[in-house]
């Protein structure tokens, strides 16, 4: 499932769990996404919360605050 630039997929070792990966090649997953999650909904809420905390300054650099 693709959601806001991230892919939510089943965890290979336990298909009941979900993991968040980046869309495309070589992107780094933010530390707050590491680990396995119980549902697509939980992953979507986590992505929404992360995206709301990311702010862009005038030089097109992103900074994040703690979730």
N, CA, C and O atoms as a Tripos MOL2 file, in Angstrom:
@<TRIPOS>MOLECULE
protein
  268   267    67     0     0
PROTEIN
NO_CHARGES

@<TRIPOS>ATOM
      1 N           0.8440   -1.1720    0.0000 N.3       1 UNK1
      2 CA          0.0000    0.0000    0.0000 C.3       1 UNK1
      3 C           0.8920    1.2380    0.0000 C.2       1 UNK1
      4 O           1.7910    1.3570    0.8330 O.2       1 UNK1
      5 N           0.6540    2.1330   -0.9060 N.am      2 UNK2
      6 CA          1.4070    3.3820   -1.0000 C.3       2 UNK2
      7 C           0.6490    4.4730   -0.2510 C.2       2 UNK2
      8 O          -0.5500    4.6630   -0.4570 O.2       2 UNK2
      9 N           1.3630    5.1870    0.6210 N.am      3 UNK3
     10 CA          0.7170    6.2510    1.3980 C.3       3 UNK3
     11 C           1.6960    7.3920    1.6080 C.2       3 UNK3
     12 O           2.6960    7.2390    2.3090 O.2       3 UNK3
     13 N           1.4090    8.5330    1.0020 N.am      4 UNK4
     14 CA          2.1710    9.7780    1.1720 C.3       4 UNK4
     15 C           3.6850    9.5890    0.9970 C.2       4 UNK4
     16 O           4.4780   10.1020    1.7870 O.2       4 UNK4
     17 N           4.0680    8.8590   -0.0300 N.am      5 UNK5
     18 CA          5.4860    8.6890   -0.3420 C.3       5 UNK5
     19 C           6.1640    7.5430    0.3870 C.2       5 UNK5
     20 O           7.3690    7.3470    0.2280 O.2       5 UNK5
     21 N           5.4330    6.7910    1.1710 N.am      6 UNK6
     22 CA          5.9750    5.6320    1.8810 C.3       6 UNK6
     23 C           5.1570    4.4000    1.5220 C.2       6 UNK6
     24 O           3.9770    4.5080    1.1880 O.2       6 UNK6
     25 N           5.7760    3.2450    1.5900 N.am      7 UNK7
     26 CA          5.0920    1.9900    1.3050 C.3       7 UNK7
     27 C           4.8900    1.2490    2.6230 C.2       7 UNK7
     28 O           5.8270    1.0580    3.3990 O.2       7 UNK7
     29 N           3.6610    0.8400    2.8530 N.am      8 UNK8
     30 CA          3.3260    0.0280    4.0200 C.3       8 UNK8
     31 C           3.1770   -1.3990    3.5070 C.2       8 UNK8
     32 O           2.3250   -1.6800    2.6640 O.2       8 UNK8
     33 N           4.0090   -2.2940    4.0220 N.am      9 UNK9
     34 CA          3.9530   -3.6710    3.5360 C.3       9 UNK9
     35 C           4.0620   -4.6470    4.7010 C.2       9 UNK9
     36 O           4.4380   -4.2750    5.8130 O.2       9 UNK9
     37 N           3.7250   -5.8980    4.4230 N.am     10 UNK10
     38 CA          3.8200   -6.9460    5.4380 C.3      10 UNK10
     39 C           5.2710   -7.2300    5.7680 C.2      10 UNK10
     40 O           6.1360   -7.2180    4.8920 O.2      10 UNK10
     41 N           5.5260   -7.4830    7.0270 N.am     11 UNK11
     42 CA          6.8630   -7.8210    7.4980 C.3      11 UNK11
     43 C           7.1770   -9.2470    7.0580 C.2      11 UNK11
     44 O           6.3580  -10.1450    7.2510 O.2      11 UNK11
     45 N           8.3540   -9.4660    6.4700 N.am     12 UNK12
     46 CA          8.7110  -10.7700    5.9150 C.3      12 UNK12
     47 C           8.6770  -11.8910    6.9550 C.2      12 UNK12
     48 O           8.2280  -12.9980    6.6560 O.2      12 UNK12
     49 N           9.1420  -11.6140    8.1600 N.am     13 UNK13
     50 CA          9.2480  -12.6640    9.1820 C.3      13 UNK13
     51 C           7.9310  -12.9470    9.8890 C.2      13 UNK13
     52 O           7.7650  -14.0100   10.4870 O.2      13 UNK13
     53 N           7.0000  -12.0140    9.8270 N.am     14 UNK14
     54 CA          5.6960  -12.1970   10.4610 C.3      14 UNK14
     55 C           4.6630  -11.4060    9.6570 C.2      14 UNK14
     56 O           4.4940  -10.2070    9.8800 O.2      14 UNK14
     57 N           3.9800  -12.0570    8.7360 N.am     15 UNK15
     58 CA          3.0460  -11.3640    7.8320 C.3      15 UNK15
     59 C           1.9100  -10.6140    8.5200 C.2      15 UNK15
     60 O           1.2660   -9.7750    7.8900 O.2      15 UNK15
     61 N           1.6470  -10.8940    9.7920 N.am     16 UNK16
     62 CA          0.5940  -10.1730   10.5180 C.3      16 UNK16
     63 C           1.0160   -8.7490   10.8510 C.2      16 UNK16
     64 O           0.1650   -7.8960   11.1010 O.2      16 UNK16
     65 N           2.3140   -8.4820   10.8590 N.am     17 UNK17
     66 CA          2.8320   -7.1620   11.1940 C.3      17 UNK17
     67 C           3.1340   -6.3630    9.9370 C.2      17 UNK17
     68 O           3.2940   -6.9350    8.8580 O.2      17 UNK17
     69 N           3.2120   -5.0550   10.0680 N.am     18 UNK18
     70 CA          3.4800   -4.1560    8.9480 C.3      18 UNK18
     71 C           4.7730   -3.3840    9.1910 C.2      18 UNK18
     72 O           5.1320   -3.1090   10.3360 O.2      18 UNK18
     73 N           5.4670   -3.0390    8.1170 N.am     19 UNK19
     74 CA          6.6470   -2.1790    8.1910 C.3      19 UNK19
     75 C           6.4760   -1.0450    7.1870 C.2      19 UNK19
     76 O           5.7240   -1.1650    6.2200 O.2      19 UNK19
     77 N           7.1820    0.0530    7.4270 N.am     20 UNK20
     78 CA          7.1300    1.2210    6.5470 C.3      20 UNK20
     79 C           8.4750    1.3380    5.8480 C.2      20 UNK20
     80 O           9.5190    1.3600    6.5010 O.2      20 UNK20
     81 N           8.4540    1.4110    4.5190 N.am     21 UNK21
     82 CA          9.6720    1.5770    3.7220 C.3      21 UNK21
     83 C           9.4850    2.7660    2.7960 C.2      21 UNK21
     84 O           8.3660    3.2360    2.5940 O.2      21 UNK21
     85 N          10.5890    3.2530    2.2310 N.am     22 UNK22
     86 CA         10.4890    4.3940    1.3280 C.3      22 UNK22
     87 C          10.0880    3.9490   -0.0630 C.2      22 UNK22
     88 O          10.3510    2.8180   -0.4740 O.2      22 UNK22
     89 N           9.4550    4.8450   -0.7700 N.am     23 UNK23
     90 CA          9.1150    4.5990   -2.1580 C.3      23 UNK23
     91 C          10.3640    4.8680   -2.9880 C.2      23 UNK23
     92 O          11.0590    5.8550   -2.7470 O.2      23 UNK23
     93 N          10.6570    4.0230   -3.9470 N.am     24 UNK24
     94 CA         11.8350    4.2130   -4.7860 C.3      24 UNK24
     95 C          13.0480    3.5150   -4.2140 C.2      24 UNK24
     96 O          12.9320    2.6500   -3.3450 O.2      24 UNK24
     97 N          14.2190    3.8980   -4.7120 N.am     25 UNK25
     98 CA         15.4490    3.2230   -4.3250 C.3      25 UNK25
     99 C          16.2930    4.0920   -3.4050 C.2      25 UNK25
    100 O          16.4070    5.3010   -3.6070 O.2      25 UNK25
    101 N          16.8760    3.4720   -2.4050 N.am     26 UNK26
    102 CA         17.9060    4.1130   -1.6040 C.3      26 UNK26
    103 C          17.4860    5.1820   -0.6200 C.2      26 UNK26
    104 O          18.3490    5.8320   -0.0290 O.2      26 UNK26
    105 N          16.2180    5.3870   -0.4240 N.am     27 UNK27
    106 CA         15.7950    6.3940    0.5310 C.3      27 UNK27
    107 C          15.9880    5.9190    1.9560 C.2      27 UNK27
    108 O          15.9460    4.7200    2.2310 O.2      27 UNK27
    109 N          16.1980    6.8600    2.8570 N.am     28 UNK28
    110 CA         16.3710    6.5040    4.2590 C.3      28 UNK28
    111 C          15.0330    6.6400    4.9730 C.2      28 UNK28
    112 O          14.3400    7.6480    4.8370 O.2      28 UNK28
    113 N          14.6850    5.6200    5.7270 N.am     29 UNK29
    114 CA         13.4570    5.6410    6.5160 C.3      29 UNK29
    115 C          13.7490    6.3800    7.8190 C.2      29 UNK29
    116 O          14.7200    6.0520    8.5010 O.2      29 UNK29
    117 N          12.9320    7.3700    8.1800 N.am     30 UNK30
    118 CA         13.1350    8.0640    9.4540 C.3      30 UNK30
    119 C          13.0970    7.0810   10.6270 C.2      30 UNK30
    120 O          12.3700    6.0880   10.5890 O.2      30 UNK30
    121 N          13.8730    7.3620   11.6540 N.am     31 UNK31
    122 CA         13.9750    6.4700   12.8130 C.3      31 UNK31
    123 C          12.6280    6.1790   13.4630 C.2      31 UNK31
    124 O          12.4340    5.1000   14.0230 O.2      31 UNK31
    125 N          11.7000    7.1240   13.3970 N.am     32 UNK32
    126 CA         10.3990    6.9080   14.0420 C.3      32 UNK32
    127 C           9.5930    5.8100   13.3510 C.2      32 UNK32
    128 O           8.6310    5.3050   13.9290 O.2      32 UNK32
    129 N           9.9660    5.4300   12.1230 N.am     33 UNK33
    130 CA          9.2530    4.3880   11.3860 C.3      33 UNK33
    131 C           9.8580    3.0010   11.5880 C.2      33 UNK33
    132 O           9.2660    2.0090   11.1630 O.2      33 UNK33
    133 N          11.0050    2.9130   12.2180 N.am     34 UNK34
    134 CA         11.6610    1.6220   12.3810 C.3      34 UNK34
    135 C          10.8390    0.7200   13.2900 C.2      34 UNK34
    136 O          10.2000    1.1900   14.2310 O.2      34 UNK34
    137 N          10.8580   -0.5570   13.0090 N.am     35 UNK35
    138 CA         10.1120   -1.5200   13.8080 C.3      35 UNK35
    139 C           8.8830   -2.0100   13.0670 C.2      35 UNK35
    140 O           8.5900   -1.5690   11.9550 O.2      35 UNK35
    141 N           8.1800   -2.9150   13.6900 N.am     36 UNK36
    142 CA          6.9740   -3.4880   13.1010 C.3      36 UNK36
    143 C           5.7430   -2.8820   13.7750 C.2      36 UNK36
    144 O           5.7710   -2.5440   14.9590 O.2      36 UNK36
    145 N           4.6770   -2.7510   13.0120 N.am     37 UNK37
    146 CA          3.4450   -2.1370   13.4920 C.3      37 UNK37
    147 C           2.2830   -3.1000   13.2960 C.2      37 UNK37
    148 O           2.3740   -4.0200   12.4840 O.2      37 UNK37
    149 N           1.2030   -2.9040   14.0210 N.am     38 UNK38
    150 CA          0.1070   -3.8600   14.0210 C.3      38 UNK38
    151 C          -0.8520   -3.7480   12.8350 C.2      38 UNK38
    152 O          -1.4550   -4.7450   12.4380 O.2      38 UNK38
    153 N          -1.0000   -2.5560   12.2670 N.am     39 UNK39
    154 CA         -1.9910   -2.4010   11.2060 C.3      39 UNK39
    155 C          -1.6100   -1.2930   10.2390 C.2      39 UNK39
    156 O          -0.7370   -0.4720   10.5210 O.2      39 UNK39
    157 N          -2.2890   -1.2870    9.0810 N.am     40 UNK40
    158 CA         -2.1000   -0.2080    8.1160 C.3      40 UNK40
    159 C          -2.4970    1.1280    8.7340 C.2      40 UNK40
    160 O          -1.8260    2.1390    8.5260 O.2      40 UNK40
    161 N          -3.5870    1.1290    9.4900 N.am     41 UNK41
    162 CA         -4.0670    2.3600   10.1230 C.3      41 UNK41
    163 C          -3.0490    2.9510   11.0760 C.2      41 UNK41
    164 O          -2.8540    4.1650   11.1080 O.2      41 UNK41
    165 N          -2.3990    2.0950   11.8550 N.am     42 UNK42
    166 CA         -1.3700    2.5700   12.7800 C.3      42 UNK42
    167 C          -0.2150    3.1960   11.9990 C.2      42 UNK42
    168 O           0.3180    4.2340   12.3920 O.2      42 UNK42
    169 N           0.1660    2.5630   10.8970 N.am     43 UNK43
    170 CA          1.2460    3.1020   10.0600 C.3      43 UNK43
    171 C           0.8550    4.4490    9.4570 C.2      43 UNK43
    172 O           1.6650    5.3750    9.4210 O.2      43 UNK43
    173 N          -0.3880    4.5560    8.9840 N.am     44 UNK44
    174 CA         -0.8470    5.8050    8.3860 C.3      44 UNK44
    175 C          -0.8570    6.9400    9.4150 C.2      44 UNK44
    176 O          -0.4740    8.0650    9.0960 O.2      44 UNK44
    177 N          -1.2870    6.6540   10.6320 N.am     45 UNK45
    178 CA         -1.2850    7.6770   11.6810 C.3      45 UNK45
    179 C           0.1400    8.1300   11.9890 C.2      45 UNK45
    180 O           0.3860    9.3190   12.1910 O.2      45 UNK45
    181 N           1.0730    7.1870   12.0240 N.am     46 UNK46
    182 CA          2.4710    7.5040   12.2900 C.3      46 UNK46
    183 C           3.0590    8.3750   11.1760 C.2      46 UNK46
    184 O           3.7860    9.3300   11.4500 O.2      46 UNK46
    185 N           2.7440    8.0460    9.9250 N.am     47 UNK47
    186 CA          3.2200    8.8500    8.7840 C.3      47 UNK47
    187 C           2.6160   10.2490    8.8480 C.2      47 UNK47
    188 O           3.3260   11.2350    8.6510 O.2      47 UNK47
    189 N           1.3160   10.3470    9.1190 N.am     48 UNK48
    190 CA          0.6630   11.6620    9.2240 C.3      48 UNK48
    191 C           1.2980   12.5080   10.3230 C.2      48 UNK48
    192 O           1.5540   13.6980   10.1340 O.2      48 UNK48
    193 N           1.5470   11.8830   11.4700 N.am     49 UNK49
    194 CA          2.1480   12.6050   12.5910 C.3      49 UNK49
    195 C           3.5510   13.0780   12.2190 C.2      49 UNK49
    196 O           3.9270   14.2070   12.5310 O.2      49 UNK49
    197 N           4.3260   12.2220   11.5550 N.am     50 UNK50
    198 CA          5.6800   12.5930   11.1340 C.3      50 UNK50
    199 C           5.6390   13.7370   10.1200 C.2      50 UNK50
    200 O           6.3870   14.7080   10.2370 O.2      50 UNK50
    201 N           4.7530   13.6120    9.1220 N.am     51 UNK51
    202 CA          4.6570   14.6400    8.0750 C.3      51 UNK51
    203 C           4.2310   15.9880    8.6560 C.2      51 UNK51
    204 O           4.6670   17.0300    8.1680 O.2      51 UNK51
    205 N           3.3890   15.9850    9.6870 N.am     52 UNK52
    206 CA          2.9440   17.2520   10.2700 C.3      52 UNK52
    207 C           4.0610   17.9280   11.0620 C.2      52 UNK52
    208 O           4.0300   19.1420   11.2640 O.2      52 UNK52
    209 N           5.0470   17.1520   11.5090 N.am     53 UNK53
    210 CA          6.1620   17.7030   12.2720 C.3      53 UNK53
    211 C           7.3010   18.1940   11.3880 C.2      53 UNK53
    212 O           8.1400   18.9740   11.8390 O.2      53 UNK53
    213 N           7.3420   17.7460   10.1340 N.am     54 UNK54
    214 CA          8.4170   18.1430    9.2330 C.3      54 UNK54
    215 C           8.0990   19.5210    8.6750 C.2      54 UNK54
    216 O           7.0150   19.7530    8.1390 O.2      54 UNK54
    217 N           9.0500   20.4220    8.8050 N.am     55 UNK55
    218 CA          8.8550   21.7810    8.2950 C.3      55 UNK55
    219 C           9.9800   22.1070    7.3270 C.2      55 UNK55
    220 O          11.1150   21.6710    7.5210 O.2      55 UNK55
    221 N           9.6760   22.8610    6.2990 N.am     56 UNK56
    222 CA         10.6740   23.2320    5.3210 C.3      56 UNK56
    223 C          11.0390   24.6960    5.5010 C.2      56 UNK56
    224 O          10.1580   25.5500    5.6100 O.2      56 UNK56
    225 N          12.3440   24.9920    5.5340 N.am     57 UNK57
    226 CA         12.7600   26.3920    5.6270 C.3      57 UNK57
    227 C          13.0050   26.9400    4.2190 C.2      57 UNK57
    228 O          12.7960   26.2160    3.2460 O.2      57 UNK57
    229 N          13.4300   28.1620    4.0860 N.am     58 UNK58
    230 CA         13.5940   28.8160    2.7940 C.3      58 UNK58
    231 C          14.6660   28.2140    1.8960 C.2      58 UNK58
    232 O          14.6890   28.5010    0.6990 O.2      58 UNK58
    233 N          15.5530   27.3890    2.4400 N.am     59 UNK59
    234 CA         16.6230   26.8200    1.6380 C.3      59 UNK59
    235 C          16.3320   25.3980    1.1970 C.2      59 UNK59
    236 O          17.2460   24.6770    0.7970 O.2      59 UNK59
    237 N          15.0630   24.9780    1.2620 N.am     60 UNK60
    238 CA         14.6250   23.6350    0.8630 C.3      60 UNK60
    239 C          15.2880   22.5230    1.6540 C.2      60 UNK60
    240 O          15.4490   21.4160    1.1400 O.2      60 UNK60
    241 N          15.6700   22.7910    2.8750 N.am     61 UNK61
    242 CA         16.1720   21.7600    3.7580 C.3      61 UNK61
    243 C          15.0730   21.4040    4.7290 C.2      61 UNK61
    244 O          14.2940   22.2700    5.1270 O.2      61 UNK61
    245 N          14.9970   20.1610    5.1140 N.am     62 UNK62
    246 CA         13.9580   19.7820    6.0460 C.3      62 UNK62
    247 C          14.5490   19.6130    7.4290 C.2      62 UNK62
    248 O          15.6690   19.1310    7.5980 O.2      62 UNK62
    249 N          13.7770   20.0200    8.4000 N.am     63 UNK63
    250 CA         14.1680   19.8100    9.7870 C.3      63 UNK63
    251 C          13.0080   19.1150   10.4710 C.2      63 UNK63
    252 O          11.8490   19.3270   10.1140 O.2      63 UNK63
    253 N          13.3150   18.2950   11.4410 N.am     64 UNK64
    254 CA         12.2550   17.5930   12.1360 C.3      64 UNK64
    255 C          12.3510   17.8480   13.6120 C.2      64 UNK64
    256 O          13.4250   18.1020   14.1570 O.2      64 UNK64
    257 N          11.2180   17.7750   14.2420 N.am     65 UNK65
    258 CA         11.1970   17.8480   15.7000 C.3      65 UNK65
    259 C          10.8210   16.4710   16.2210 C.2      65 UNK65
    260 O          10.3750   15.6140   15.4580 O.2      65 UNK65
    261 N          10.9960   16.2600   17.4960 N.am     66 UNK66
    262 CA         10.6820   14.9520   18.0700 C.3      66 UNK66
    263 C           9.1920   14.7180   18.0200 C.2      66 UNK66
    264 O           8.3960   15.6420   18.1890 O.2      66 UNK66
    265 N           8.8160   13.4620   17.7850 N.am     67 UNK67
    266 CA          7.4020   13.0980   17.7780 C.3      67 UNK67
    267 C           6.9660   12.8070   19.1350 C.2      67 UNK67
    268 O           5.8000   12.4770   19.3520 O.2      67 UNK67
@<TRIPOS>BOND
     1     1     2 1
     2     2     3 1
     3     3     4 2
     4     3     5 am
     5     5     6 1
     6     6     7 1
     7     7     8 2
     8     7     9 am
     9     9    10 1
    10    10    11 1
    11    11    12 2
    12    11    13 am
    13    13    14 1
    14    14    15 1
    15    15    16 2
    16    15    17 am
    17    17    18 1
    18    18    19 1
    19    19    20 2
    20    19    21 am
    21    21    22 1
    22    22    23 1
    23    23    24 2
    24    23    25 am
    25    25    26 1
    26    26    27 1
    27    27    28 2
    28    27    29 am
    29    29    30 1
    30    30    31 1
    31    31    32 2
    32    31    33 am
    33    33    34 1
    34    34    35 1
    35    35    36 2
    36    35    37 am
    37    37    38 1
    38    38    39 1
    39    39    40 2
    40    39    41 am
    41    41    42 1
    42    42    43 1
    43    43    44 2
    44    43    45 am
    45    45    46 1
    46    46    47 1
    47    47    48 2
    48    47    49 am
    49    49    50 1
    50    50    51 1
    51    51    52 2
    52    51    53 am
    53    53    54 1
    54    54    55 1
    55    55    56 2
    56    55    57 am
    57    57    58 1
    58    58    59 1
    59    59    60 2
    60    59    61 am
    61    61    62 1
    62    62    63 1
    63    63    64 2
    64    63    65 am
    65    65    66 1
    66    66    67 1
    67    67    68 2
    68    67    69 am
    69    69    70 1
    70    70    71 1
    71    71    72 2
    72    71    73 am
    73    73    74 1
    74    74    75 1
    75    75    76 2
    76    75    77 am
    77    77    78 1
    78    78    79 1
    79    79    80 2
    80    79    81 am
    81    81    82 1
    82    82    83 1
    83    83    84 2
    84    83    85 am
    85    85    86 1
    86    86    87 1
    87    87    88 2
    88    87    89 am
    89    89    90 1
    90    90    91 1
    91    91    92 2
    92    91    93 am
    93    93    94 1
    94    94    95 1
    95    95    96 2
    96    95    97 am
    97    97    98 1
    98    98    99 1
    99    99   100 2
   100    99   101 am
   101   101   102 1
   102   102   103 1
   103   103   104 2
   104   103   105 am
   105   105   106 1
   106   106   107 1
   107   107   108 2
   108   107   109 am
   109   109   110 1
   110   110   111 1
   111   111   112 2
   112   111   113 am
   113   113   114 1
   114   114   115 1
   115   115   116 2
   116   115   117 am
   117   117   118 1
   118   118   119 1
   119   119   120 2
   120   119   121 am
   121   121   122 1
   122   122   123 1
   123   123   124 2
   124   123   125 am
   125   125   126 1
   126   126   127 1
   127   127   128 2
   128   127   129 am
   129   129   130 1
   130   130   131 1
   131   131   132 2
   132   131   133 am
   133   133   134 1
   134   134   135 1
   135   135   136 2
   136   135   137 am
   137   137   138 1
   138   138   139 1
   139   139   140 2
   140   139   141 am
   141   141   142 1
   142   142   143 1
   143   143   144 2
   144   143   145 am
   145   145   146 1
   146   146   147 1
   147   147   148 2
   148   147   149 am
   149   149   150 1
   150   150   151 1
   151   151   152 2
   152   151   153 am
   153   153   154 1
   154   154   155 1
   155   155   156 2
   156   155   157 am
   157   157   158 1
   158   158   159 1
   159   159   160 2
   160   159   161 am
   161   161   162 1
   162   162   163 1
   163   163   164 2
   164   163   165 am
   165   165   166 1
   166   166   167 1
   167   167   168 2
   168   167   169 am
   169   169   170 1
   170   170   171 1
   171   171   172 2
   172   171   173 am
   173   173   174 1
   174   174   175 1
   175   175   176 2
   176   175   177 am
   177   177   178 1
   178   178   179 1
   179   179   180 2
   180   179   181 am
   181   181   182 1
   182   182   183 1
   183   183   184 2
   184   183   185 am
   185   185   186 1
   186   186   187 1
   187   187   188 2
   188   187   189 am
   189   189   190 1
   190   190   191 1
   191   191   192 2
   192   191   193 am
   193   193   194 1
   194   194   195 1
   195   195   196 2
   196   195   197 am
   197   197   198 1
   198   198   199 1
   199   199   200 2
   200   199   201 am
   201   201   202 1
   202   202   203 1
   203   203   204 2
   204   203   205 am
   205   205   206 1
   206   206   207 1
   207   207   208 2
   208   207   209 am
   209   209   210 1
   210   210   211 1
   211   211   212 2
   212   211   213 am
   213   213   214 1
   214   214   215 1
   215   215   216 2
   216   215   217 am
   217   217   218 1
   218   218   219 1
   219   219   220 2
   220   219   221 am
   221   221   222 1
   222   222   223 1
   223   223   224 2
   224   223   225 am
   225   225   226 1
   226   226   227 1
   227   227   228 2
   228   227   229 am
   229   229   230 1
   230   230   231 1
   231   231   232 2
   232   231   233 am
   233   233   234 1
   234   234   235 1
   235   235   236 2
   236   235   237 am
   237   237   238 1
   238   238   239 1
   239   239   240 2
   240   239   241 am
   241   241   242 1
   242   242   243 1
   243   243   244 2
   244   243   245 am
   245   245   246 1
   246   246   247 1
   247   247   248 2
   248   247   249 am
   249   249   250 1
   250   250   251 1
   251   251   252 2
   252   251   253 am
   253   253   254 1
   254   254   255 1
   255   255   256 2
   256   255   257 am
   257   257   258 1
   258   258   259 1
   259   259   260 2
   260   259   261 am
   261   261   262 1
   262   262   263 1
   263   263   264 2
   264   263   265 am
   265   265   266 1
   266   266   267 1
   267   267   268 2
@<TRIPOS>SUBSTRUCTURE
     1 UNK1         2 RESIDUE 1 A UNK
     2 UNK2         6 RESIDUE 1 A UNK
     3 UNK3        10 RESIDUE 1 A UNK
     4 UNK4        14 RESIDUE 1 A UNK
     5 UNK5        18 RESIDUE 1 A UNK
     6 UNK6        22 RESIDUE 1 A UNK
     7 UNK7        26 RESIDUE 1 A UNK
     8 UNK8        30 RESIDUE 1 A UNK
     9 UNK9        34 RESIDUE 1 A UNK
    10 UNK10       38 RESIDUE 1 A UNK
    11 UNK11       42 RESIDUE 1 A UNK
    12 UNK12       46 RESIDUE 1 A UNK
    13 UNK13       50 RESIDUE 1 A UNK
    14 UNK14       54 RESIDUE 1 A UNK
    15 UNK15       58 RESIDUE 1 A UNK
    16 UNK16       62 RESIDUE 1 A UNK
    17 UNK17       66 RESIDUE 1 A UNK
    18 UNK18       70 RESIDUE 1 A UNK
    19 UNK19       74 RESIDUE 1 A UNK
    20 UNK20       78 RESIDUE 1 A UNK
    21 UNK21       82 RESIDUE 1 A UNK
    22 UNK22       86 RESIDUE 1 A UNK
    23 UNK23       90 RESIDUE 1 A UNK
    24 UNK24       94 RESIDUE 1 A UNK
    25 UNK25       98 RESIDUE 1 A UNK
    26 UNK26      102 RESIDUE 1 A UNK
    27 UNK27      106 RESIDUE 1 A UNK
    28 UNK28      110 RESIDUE 1 A UNK
    29 UNK29      114 RESIDUE 1 A UNK
    30 UNK30      118 RESIDUE 1 A UNK
    31 UNK31      122 RESIDUE 1 A UNK
    32 UNK32      126 RESIDUE 1 A UNK
    33 UNK33      130 RESIDUE 1 A UNK
    34 UNK34      134 RESIDUE 1 A UNK
    35 UNK35      138 RESIDUE 1 A UNK
    36 UNK36      142 RESIDUE 1 A UNK
    37 UNK37      146 RESIDUE 1 A UNK
    38 UNK38      150 RESIDUE 1 A UNK
    39 UNK39      154 RESIDUE 1 A UNK
    40 UNK40      158 RESIDUE 1 A UNK
    41 UNK41      162 RESIDUE 1 A UNK
    42 UNK42      166 RESIDUE 1 A UNK
    43 UNK43      170 RESIDUE 1 A UNK
    44 UNK44      174 RESIDUE 1 A UNK
    45 UNK45      178 RESIDUE 1 A UNK
    46 UNK46      182 RESIDUE 1 A UNK
    47 UNK47      186 RESIDUE 1 A UNK
    48 UNK48      190 RESIDUE 1 A UNK
    49 UNK49      194 RESIDUE 1 A UNK
    50 UNK50      198 RESIDUE 1 A UNK
    51 UNK51      202 RESIDUE 1 A UNK
    52 UNK52      206 RESIDUE 1 A UNK
    53 UNK53      210 RESIDUE 1 A UNK
    54 UNK54      214 RESIDUE 1 A UNK
    55 UNK55      218 RESIDUE 1 A UNK
    56 UNK56      222 RESIDUE 1 A UNK
    57 UNK57      226 RESIDUE 1 A UNK
    58 UNK58      230 RESIDUE 1 A UNK
    59 UNK59      234 RESIDUE 1 A UNK
    60 UNK60      238 RESIDUE 1 A UNK
    61 UNK61      242 RESIDUE 1 A UNK
    62 UNK62      246 RESIDUE 1 A UNK
    63 UNK63      250 RESIDUE 1 A UNK
    64 UNK64      254 RESIDUE 1 A UNK
    65 UNK65      258 RESIDUE 1 A UNK
    66 UNK66      262 RESIDUE 1 A UNK
    67 UNK67      266 RESIDUE 1 A UNK
